[in-house]
Amino acid sequence: MNTTITCVTTFAAAHRLPDHEGKCRNLHGHTYTLEVSVSGVPEREGPSAGMVMDFADLRARVARIAVEPLDHTLLNEVVDFVPTVEAIAGWAFAKLAAAGLPVVRVRLYEGPNSYAEVTQ
């Protein structure tokens, strides 16, 4: 039976959407909340018995792969695409999957009421 676990972390970053017709064309920042879900069959034995993955390991990998490159940056200078919440969520999903994590969902909030979700 597959089980999904999720870790949640936050980071701060600024961006601007240069061709947008609204306020977001101006430089502004967000405190982003990143939720990463991975799925698998819990280990049957050994030190990880009952776990899909140790939460500490998951948090450390998410931090290294997806959070540290973005935290306290101007996103427009870090990525080579327009850094919408949708695009950053997709970028995080791709980076985490390429690193071998069994990621099934990335949800990225750019505030308490707005998020983008990328699923497998």
Secondary structure as UniProt FT lines:
FT   STRAND          3..15
FT   TURN            18..19
FT   HELIX           23..25
FT   STRAND          28..40
FT   TURN            47..48
FT   HELIX           55..62
FT   HELIX           63..67
FT   TURN            68..72
FT   STRAND          73..74
FT   HELIX           75..78
FT   HELIX           85..98
FT   TURN            99..100
FT   STRAND          103..111
FT   TURN            112..113
FT   STRAND          114..119
//
